[in-house]
């Protein structure tokens, strides 16, 4: 495992250069890495696997499926197929592999494919085969090939690449976009080719300089700056408004909910999968928190435990009161330090007790704070009371829950500590089910 590009202490002091760590001797790879998709293991106890071997495929499909395959992140021997606690708290089946044998990708010279000669259909197939998952929305990771396949018949196809993080506490995509923009750019061009996109929009922080111009590109490309301090600046609706207010020319004026939205993390995975023929077996994770002596961006093998991430940053100085995965605004609390890193894990924060707010709930005070901060101009308190059965609203009003972007601002300002956002999510599912 490597720390890339560097580690930073909590006092802000840079530790010079990249720091090499150790691979974990045993990894646990969950068989559910996409939202709503479970996979069937192709291996059993005692099997020998190579790094990058396909070890699981979707339950409802075979190799023709556009859903992402799951691969062995290290070479070794399958110890067993077990039940494990995932970073988001769910219990899932997982393949446990004990390291043994030679590596196929780590430490090897990169192979370069001429992806320009590959057809869009073959590119989409490769993305599924290599297990690329779009993590634009970390709570709802989905196979990039599935998304591309669903959008191919659209009249207007636009690729939107977010070069910053939607959660202000998570800086993974911002760091990757800055350190590895060439890989992000290549991944975007490959994705646009697979989609047969009409254009690409790169959305970046207003304080970030524009990257070097693209030479001899055969697709329209534009850059749009946004103020990422204005949360939630990384959501689809806010990005659409920024693009429409900045660009007045086609095809960019056709940006909509049906455009393909991706992040820097996903574009690097695409570059690795197609240009270098490397499946999704590693993940960049930003590790932080007062319980560890140093913070930084780590590149780790899938299946590495959260506990081992802390060890690579100097070990736990104190037992964390909470381990938050994917940011304080949009993330979830992991129930176990032994939960493994998956394709949708971008950051892990090890927090002491004084950083964890008291969660004792009281009755709604009707203070209106949630209405004030809601970027969609909803009445989250009213929707919450309807979802909890304390008050019934008209169907038209309940349908307004579909406008919720799940940014979590209502939760963060609620003095009663009510799970407003989660209640509205359940309400959304109920509305969609009845349609």
FENHU-V806124 format. One record per run of one state. SS is the DSSP state (h for helix, s for strand, l for the rest). FROM is the first residue (numbers start at 1). TO is the last residue. If there is no record, write none. Layout:
BEGIN
ss=<SS	SS>
from=<FROM	FROM>
to=<TO	TO>
END
This chain:
BEGIN
ss=<l	s	l	s	l	s	l	s	l	s	l	s	l	s	l	s	l	s	l	s	l	s	l	s	l	h	l	h	l	s	l	h	l	s	h	l	s	l	h	l	h	l	s	l	s	l	h	l	h	l	s	h	l	s	l	s	l	s	l	s	h	l	s	l	s	l	s	l	s	l	s	l	h	l	h	l	h	l	h	l	h	l	h	l>
from=<1	2	10	14	16	19	21	26	31	34	35	37	38	39	42	48	50	54	59	70	72	76	86	91	100	115	118	120	130	133	135	138	141	142	144	152	158	163	172	180	181	196	199	206	220	227	236	247	252	255	260	264	276	282	289	292	293	294	302	305	306	313	316	317	322	326	332	334	340	341	347	352	353	356	369	374	380	388	395	404	409	414	420	435>
to=<1	9	13	15	18	20	25	30	33	34	36	37	38	41	47	49	53	58	69	71	75	85	90	99	114	117	119	129	132	134	137	140	141	143	151	157	162	171	179	180	195	198	205	219	226	235	246	251	254	259	263	275	281	288	291	292	293	301	304	305	312	315	316	321	325	331	333	339	340	346	351	352	355	368	373	379	387	394	403	408	413	419	434	435>
END
